[in-house]
Amino acid sequence: MKKLLLFFLTFLSSTLFAQQKVYHRDKFDTEILSKKDADTKYPDLRVAHRKKGSIAFEIDEKKVNNDFMRFAIKQDKSIINLIESKSLPVEIYLNKSGAVDYMVYGYSAFDSRIFNGKKYLFDTLNVTQKELFHSIAEKFCKNYTFPSPSESNNRMYLGLGFGKGQKKVSKKYISTIEMAENCTQPDTVKTLMLNKLYLMDFPEIVFKFKNLEKLDLSDNFIETIPKSIWALEKLKLLSLSGNYIDYENFKFKKNKHIKDLNLQYTGLIKIPKTTKRNRNLEVLFIGNNELKFRSNDFKRMTNLKALNLYNVRTETLPKSIGKLKNLEELDLYYNDLKFLPKEVCELPKLKTLAVANNQLWSLPEEISRMPNLQTLYAHHNRLNTLPNLPNLKLLDIGYNLFKVFPEQVYQLKDLEEFDITHNEIMEIPEGLIALNKLQKVFIRGNEFSKTDKPDEKLTKLTDSLEKRQVMVR
């Protein structure tokens, strides 16, 4: 009896393990799970995040996409050229433990994709291609666990990229490994654009070029960066974006040459303390990583001119951000900031401040003391009032909660572009006519534009501005 029970359990286990997980959309919708049931049992991460005004899910999707492609290439390199189309639409259904329940690819027969009057099907696989994809995808699904388990089941969309496509050949830089290997005058080469080449390892050929100034390795599958990268003493720009780096073994050495560093979508969790050793760093892109800030992260980055913190899933900023006295551009798009710390207003050289797509209820009063601020993107927040503002050239406060037109705008005598679309303003902003430097005005989507009959005051304002060659929308 025990032997029979053991046999049954072994059989059941092997059956479950062999359970098919990969389906074409048509078969999945009709035989496995209807769209209605899928929406109920596996909520779409995109929908949930968009309701919050967030695109945080993109970090997760990029990570899974990278993991699948890296796994697939290790299994069979021919998958790179699997299909001629640019991408294969895929949805992954994850249970709350992070394991994959299903992978569904392609469009349904009823899900037409029409562009310029023509219907395109991006997921047409022949028998051989389908067998290859299914084989690799099944192995991936059975072995993969998403690194950030959820409180419930969910699904995410991936556009799996296949086919390298034609890279533009330029006389100014090298864009393939073959070109690098065949180069007979490496000392004359200053730029290597080795992005999107499906590289699994750091290309050692890079060290052939002693006078290299720009190195772009973005959107490959490189995990390990050799320490010898810092030996390229003329290197000014380094982009590793889209490679999920082993940061435990990747250390920043003190140097005076790196000025532009791009680490977006690299799985960065904390800004490496050794980054501060790059005293001449002027541009730092670390957006699209789920960052945890320390209080002194920016204390010694005194030469930084541009800082990208786009979509880093943060609710706060460290006070040390106020130490960036040479900063000119600060990008805080798509975060969860409910307030902007006054330290941001202590940046005397800041010209562009982008705080759109956050949860801001107000802007700090100290913003009026920023003498060089010219551009402010604050759309898609919860603003309903404004403090006094510096003399801006561009102001975008669309998609907020304004019910009364902010009078402070009328004081911006140098304003060239203004957007206050999709608020709840009743009164027509006639005072805009006095802003003589206006070139573009966006005011649609407010209550004053929703009347059945054209409003005389609105028509007069629009006509007056358009006579001055101002674009009004």
C-alpha positions in Angstrom: 0.0 0.0 0.0 2.8 2.4 0.9 4.6 1.6 -2.4 1.4 2.3 -4.3 0.9 5.6 -2.5 4.5 6.6 -3.1 4.1 5.7 -6.8 1.0 7.8 -7.0 2.6 10.8 -5.3 5.6 10.5 -7.6 3.4 10.3 -10.7 1.3 13.3 -9.5 4.5 15.3 -8.8 5.9 14.6 -12.3 2.5 15.4 -13.9 2.3 18.8 -12.2 5.9 19.5 -13.1 5.2 18.7 -16.7 2.1 20.9 -16.8 2.1 23.2 -19.8 2.7 26.8 -19.0 3.2 28.4 -22.4 0.2 29.1 -24.7 -0.6 31.1 -27.7 -3.2 33.8 -26.9 -6.0 32.2 -28.9 -5.7 28.8 -27.2 -5.3 30.3 -23.7 -8.3 32.6 -24.0 -10.6 29.8 -25.3 -9.3 26.7 -23.4 -7.5 27.8 -20.2 -8.7 31.2 -18.9 -11.1 33.7 -20.3 -10.1 37.3 -20.4 -12.7 38.1 -17.7 -11.4 35.4 -15.4 -7.8 36.4 -16.1 -8.6 40.0 -15.1 -10.1 38.7 -11.9 -7.5 36.1 -10.9 -4.4 37.9 -12.3 -4.9 41.7 -12.1 -2.8 43.7 -14.7 0.1 45.5 -13.0 -0.1 48.3 -15.5 -3.7 49.1 -14.7 -3.0 49.2 -10.9 0.0 51.5 -11.2 -1.6 53.8 -13.8 -4.5 54.4 -11.4 -1.8 55.8 -9.0 -0.3 57.8 -11.8 2.8 55.7 -11.6 4.9 53.7 -14.1 6.8 51.9 -11.4 5.8 48.6 -13.1 8.3 49.3 -15.9 11.2 48.4 -13.6 9.7 45.0 -13.0 8.8 44.4 -16.7 12.3 45.4 -17.8 13.8 43.0 -15.2 11.7 40.0 -16.3 12.4 40.8 -20.0 16.1 40.9 -19.3 16.0 37.6 -17.3 14.1 35.8 -20.0 16.4 37.0 -22.8 19.5 36.1 -20.9 18.1 32.7 -20.1 17.0 32.2 -23.7 20.3 33.2 -25.3 22.2 30.7 -22.9 19.8 28.0 -24.1 20.1 28.7 -27.8 21.6 31.7 -29.5 19.5 31.3 -32.6 16.5 32.7 -30.6 18.0 36.2 -31.3 17.0 35.9 -34.9 13.8 33.9 -34.2 11.4 36.2 -36.0 11.7 39.1 -38.4 9.4 41.4 -36.4 10.7 43.7 -33.8 8.9 42.2 -30.8 6.8 39.4 -29.6 3.9 40.4 -27.3 4.0 38.3 -24.1 2.1 38.3 -20.8 3.4 36.5 -17.8 1.0 35.3 -15.1 2.7 35.3 -11.7 1.3 33.8 -8.5 2.0 35.7 -5.2 5.1 33.7 -4.5 6.6 35.0 -7.7 6.5 31.7 -9.6 5.2 31.7 -13.2 1.8 30.1 -13.7 1.5 30.9 -17.4 3.2 32.6 -20.3 0.9 33.7 -23.0 2.2 35.1 -26.3 0.8 36.6 -29.5 -2.5 38.4 -30.3 -5.9 36.8 -30.5 -7.6 36.4 -33.8 -10.0 39.2 -32.8 -7.2 41.5 -31.5 -6.4 43.4 -34.7 -3.3 45.5 -35.1 -3.9 48.1 -37.8 -1.4 50.8 -38.8 -1.9 53.1 -41.8 -4.8 51.0 -43.0 -2.8 47.7 -43.0 -3.1 44.8 -40.6 0.1 43.5 -39.2 0.6 40.3 -37.2 3.9 40.3 -35.2 3.6 36.8 -33.8 3.5 34.6 -36.8 5.8 31.7 -36.0 6.4 28.7 -38.3 6.5 25.2 -36.8 10.3 25.2 -36.2 10.2 28.6 -34.6 7.3 27.8 -32.4 9.0 24.6 -31.1 12.1 26.6 -30.3 10.2 29.3 -28.5 8.0 26.9 -26.6 10.9 24.7 -25.5 12.9 27.7 -24.1 9.8 29.4 -22.6 8.6 26.3 -20.8 12.1 25.8 -19.2 12.1 29.4 -18.2 8.7 29.3 -16.6 9.4 26.2 -14.7 12.6 27.5 -13.2 12.0 31.2 -12.8 10.8 33.0 -9.7 10.2 36.8 -9.8 12.6 38.4 -7.3 9.9 40.7 -5.7 6.9 38.5 -4.6 3.5 40.2 -4.4 0.6 40.1 -2.0 -1.6 38.6 -4.7 -1.4 37.1 -8.2 -0.8 39.5 -11.0 0.3 39.6 -14.6 2.7 41.8 -16.5 3.2 42.5 -20.2 6.5 42.0 -21.9 7.5 43.0 -25.5 10.2 40.5 -26.0 12.7 41.9 -28.5 14.1 39.6 -31.1 16.2 40.3 -34.2 19.1 42.7 -34.1 18.0 44.7 -37.1 20.3 46.9 -39.1 22.6 49.1 -37.1 23.6 52.4 -38.7 27.2 52.4 -39.7 29.0 55.7 -39.0 32.4 57.0 -39.8 32.4 58.7 -36.4 32.2 55.6 -34.2 32.3 51.8 -34.1 29.0 50.0 -33.6 29.7 46.3 -33.8 32.3 43.9 -32.3 33.3 42.9 -35.8 34.1 46.5 -36.7 36.1 46.8 -33.4 38.1 43.7 -34.2 38.9 44.8 -37.8 39.9 48.3 -36.8 43.5 49.0 -37.8 43.9 52.4 -36.2 42.5 52.0 -32.7 44.3 55.1 -31.4 42.1 57.3 -33.5 38.8 55.9 -32.2 37.1 58.0 -29.5 33.6 56.4 -29.5 32.3 52.8 -29.2 28.5 52.3 -29.6 28.2 48.7 -28.7 24.6 48.9 -27.5 21.9 46.3 -28.3 24.3 43.6 -29.4 23.0 40.8 -27.1 26.4 40.8 -25.4 26.5 38.4 -22.4 30.0 39.4 -21.2 31.9 42.6 -21.1 33.7 42.9 -24.5 37.5 42.8 -23.8 38.1 44.3 -27.3 37.2 47.7 -25.6 40.7 47.9 -24.1 42.2 47.9 -27.6 41.1 51.6 -27.8 43.4 53.6 -25.5 42.0 57.0 -26.4 38.4 56.1 -26.0 36.2 58.9 -24.7 32.6 57.5 -25.1 31.6 53.9 -24.4 27.9 52.9 -24.8 27.2 49.3 -23.7 23.5 49.9 -23.0 20.8 47.3 -23.4 23.0 44.2 -23.4 23.0 41.3 -20.9 26.3 42.1 -19.1 26.5 41.4 -15.4 30.2 41.7 -14.6 32.2 44.9 -15.2 35.9 44.5 -15.0 37.9 46.8 -12.7 40.2 47.6 -15.6 37.4 49.8 -17.0 38.9 52.6 -14.9 42.2 52.2 -16.7 40.8 53.9 -19.7 42.0 57.3 -18.5 40.4 59.3 -21.3 37.0 57.8 -20.9 34.4 60.6 -20.3 31.1 58.9 -20.9 30.1 55.4 -19.8 26.6 54.0 -20.3 25.7 50.7 -18.8 21.9 51.3 -18.9 19.8 48.2 -19.3 22.4 45.7 -18.0 21.6 44.2 -14.6 25.0 44.7 -12.9 26.6 42.7 -10.1 27.0 45.7 -7.9 28.6 43.6 -5.1 31.7 43.3 -7.2 31.5 46.5 -9.3 33.4 49.2 -7.5 33.9 52.8 -8.5 37.5 53.8 -8.4 38.6 57.3 -7.7 39.2 59.0 -11.1 39.2 62.5 -12.7 38.0 61.5 -16.2 34.4 60.1 -16.0 32.0 63.0 -16.5 28.8 61.3 -17.7 27.6 58.0 -16.1 24.3 56.2 -17.0 23.2 53.4 -14.7 19.5 53.3 -15.5 17.7 49.9 -15.4 20.8 48.2 -13.9 19.2 46.9 -10.6 20.8 49.6 -8.6 19.4 49.7 -5.0 21.7 52.2 -3.3 24.0 54.8 -4.8 27.5 53.3 -4.3 29.5 55.2 -1.8 32.5 54.9 -4.0 30.6 57.0 -6.6 31.7 60.0 -4.6 35.2 59.3 -5.7 34.3 60.5 -9.2 34.8 64.1 -8.2 34.5 65.4 -11.8 31.2 63.7 -12.5 28.8 66.1 -14.2 25.9 63.9 -15.4 24.5 61.0 -13.4 21.5 59.0 -14.7 20.3 56.5 -12.1 16.6 56.5 -12.8 14.4 53.5 -13.3 16.0 51.7 -10.3 14.3 51.1 -7.0 16.6 53.3 -4.9 16.9 53.5 -1.1 18.6 56.8 -0.3 21.1 57.5 2.5 21.3 60.9 4.1 24.7 61.8 2.7 24.4 60.3 -0.8 24.9 63.6 -2.6 27.2 65.3 -0.1 30.4 65.3 -2.2 29.1 65.4 -5.7 29.7 69.1 -6.0 30.4 69.2 -9.7 27.2 67.4 -10.7 25.2 69.4 -13.3 22.5 67.0 -14.3 20.8 64.4 -12.0 18.2 61.9 -13.3 16.1 60.2 -10.5 13.2 59.3 -12.9 11.0 56.5 -11.5 13.1 55.5 -8.5 10.0 54.7 -6.4 10.9 57.2 -3.7 8.6 59.2 -1.3 11.4 61.4 0.0 14.8 62.9 -1.0 17.9 63.1 1.2 18.7 66.6 2.5 22.1 66.3 1.0 20.5 67.0 -2.4 20.9 70.6 -1.3 24.7 70.2 -1.5 24.6 70.0 -5.3 25.5 73.7 -5.8 26.4 73.3 -9.5 23.3 71.3 -10.4 21.4 72.7 -13.5 18.9 69.9 -14.2 17.0 67.7 -11.8 14.6 65.1 -13.1 12.2 63.6 -10.5 9.5 62.4 -12.9 7.3 59.5 -11.8 7.9 59.1 -8.1 5.7 59.2 -5.0 6.8 62.6 -3.6 4.1 64.2 -1.5 6.2 67.3 -0.8 9.3 68.8 -2.3 12.0 69.4 0.4 13.1 73.0 0.7 16.7 71.8 0.1 15.9 71.5 -3.6 15.2 75.3 -3.5 18.8 75.8 -2.2 20.3 74.9 -5.6 21.4 78.3 -6.9 22.3 77.2 -10.5 19.2 75.0 -11.2 17.6 75.8 -14.5 15.3 72.9 -15.0 13.2 71.2 -12.4 11.0 68.3 -13.4 8.6 67.0 -10.6 5.7 65.8 -12.9 3.8 62.6 -12.1 4.2 62.7 -8.3 1.7 63.2 -5.5 2.6 66.8 -4.7 -0.1 68.9 -3.0 2.0 72.1 -3.0 5.3 73.6 -4.0 7.6 75.1 -1.3 7.5 78.9 -0.8 11.3 78.9 -1.1 11.0 78.2 -4.9 10.7 81.9 -5.5 14.3 82.3 -4.4 15.7 80.2 -7.2 17.2 82.9 -9.5 18.2 80.7 -12.4 15.2 78.5 -12.6 13.7 78.8 -16.1 11.7 75.5 -16.6 9.3 73.9 -14.2 7.4 70.7 -15.1 4.8 70.0 -12.4 2.0 68.4 -14.4 0.1 65.3 -13.1 0.2 66.2 -9.4 -2.4 67.4 -6.9 -1.6 71.1 -6.9 -4.4 73.6 -6.5 -2.4 76.7 -5.5 1.0 78.1 -6.5 3.6 80.1 -4.4 5.3 83.1 -5.9 7.5 81.8 -8.7 10.9 82.8 -10.2 10.8 84.4 -13.7 10.2 81.1 -15.6 10.3 80.7 -19.4 8.3 77.4 -19.3 5.6 76.3 -16.8 3.6 73.1 -17.1 0.9 72.6 -14.4 -1.5 70.6 -16.5 -3.5 67.7 -15.0 -3.7 69.1 -11.5 -6.6 70.2 -9.2 -6.7 74.0 -9.9 -10.2 75.4 -9.6 -9.1 79.0 -9.6 -6.5 80.3 -12.1 -3.2 81.0 -10.2 -2.6 84.7 -10.4 1.2 84.2 -9.9 1.3 83.2 -13.6 0.5 86.7 -14.6 3.8 87.9 -13.0 6.0 85.7 -15.2 7.0 88.4 -17.8 9.5 86.1 -19.5 7.1 83.2 -19.9 7.3 81.6 -23.4 5.4 78.3 -22.9 2.5 77.7 -20.5 0.3 74.6 -20.0 -2.6 74.4 -17.6 -4.7 71.8 -19.5 -7.1 69.5 -17.8 -7.8 71.3 -14.5 -11.1 72.5 -13.2 -10.9 76.3 -13.8 -14.1 78.2 -14.6 -12.7 81.7 -15.3 -11.1 82.5 -18.6 -7.4 83.5 -18.1 -7.7 86.9 -19.9 -4.5 88.1 -18.2 -2.4 85.9 -20.5 -2.7 88.6 -23.2 -0.3 90.8 -21.1 2.5 88.2 -21.3 4.3 89.5 -24.4 6.8 86.7 -24.8 4.3 83.9 -24.9 4.8 81.5 -27.9 2.7 78.5 -26.8 -0.4 78.2 -24.6 -2.2 75.0 -23.7 -5.5 75.6 -21.9 -7.9 72.9 -23.1 -9.8 70.6 -20.8 -10.8 73.2 -18.3 -14.4 74.0 -17.3 -14.4 77.3 -19.3 -13.8 75.3 -22.5 -16.6 72.8 -21.9 -19.6 75.0 -22.8 -21.9 74.2 -25.7 -21.6 77.6 -27.2 -18.3 79.4 -27.9 -17.5 81.9 -25.1 -16.9 85.4 -26.4 -14.1 86.1 -23.9 -12.4 82.8 -24.8 -12.7 83.5 -28.5 -11.3 87.0 -28.0 -8.4 85.8 -26.0 -7.6 83.0 -28.5 -7.8 85.4 -31.5 -5.6 88.1 -29.8 -2.9 85.5 -29.0 -3.0 83.9 -32.4 -2.6 87.3 -34.1 0.7 87.5 -32.3 1.6 84.1 -33.7 1.1 82.4 -30.4 0.0 78.8 -30.7 -3.1 78.2 -28.6 -4.4 74.7 -27.9 
